[in-house]
Amino acid sequence: MIEKNRFKSTIADCFGTLNLLMNFKSIFFTLLSVFVLSCSKNPERFIEHIEGYWEIQEVTLADGSKKEYKFNETIDYLSINDSLKGFRKKLKPGINDTYFTSSDAEQIALKIEDNKVIIHYSTPYANWSETVLNADNKQLRILNEDDNIYLYKRYESIKLELQD
């Protein structure tokens, strides 16, 4: 009889330990979820990095194929004011921080929508939007409406020391 009670006690202890482990597992996954969600990227921090001179480096097309750009004749200049409006302009870089351009520019407005930074473009001929996937001081990743991902690198101007 004593052996039977000890057996029941051992089984009860095992189930108690199992319940305790299940509670710890539940608490662990809850804490992990909170941590992951709290560490997700705040898209507003991308805004400060968008302005500047950008050179296209690579495009990943919607089908997964990639096109690399080793040399670019033009670069993009994005100018954004405090009200998150501005323009994008195509520039042809020269030497020693000189650029050649036309008077054409696309008007842009940055907005936070669905926890993403969206760039809205406007010209007399068309309106479209792109989503900023990432922006820092070195790279800019943008998803366009055709699901192509554009990877830009910060443009570094060509510096030459010219002697008179």
Secondary structure, 3 states (H helix, E strand, C coil): CHHHHHHHHHHHHHHHHHHHHHHHHHHHHHHHHHHHHHCCCCHHHHHHHHCEEEEEEEEECCCCCEEECCCCCCEEEEEECCCCEEEEEEEEECECCCEECCCCCEEEEEEEECCEEEEEEECCCCEEEEEEEEECCCEEEEECCCCCEEEEEECCCECCCCCC
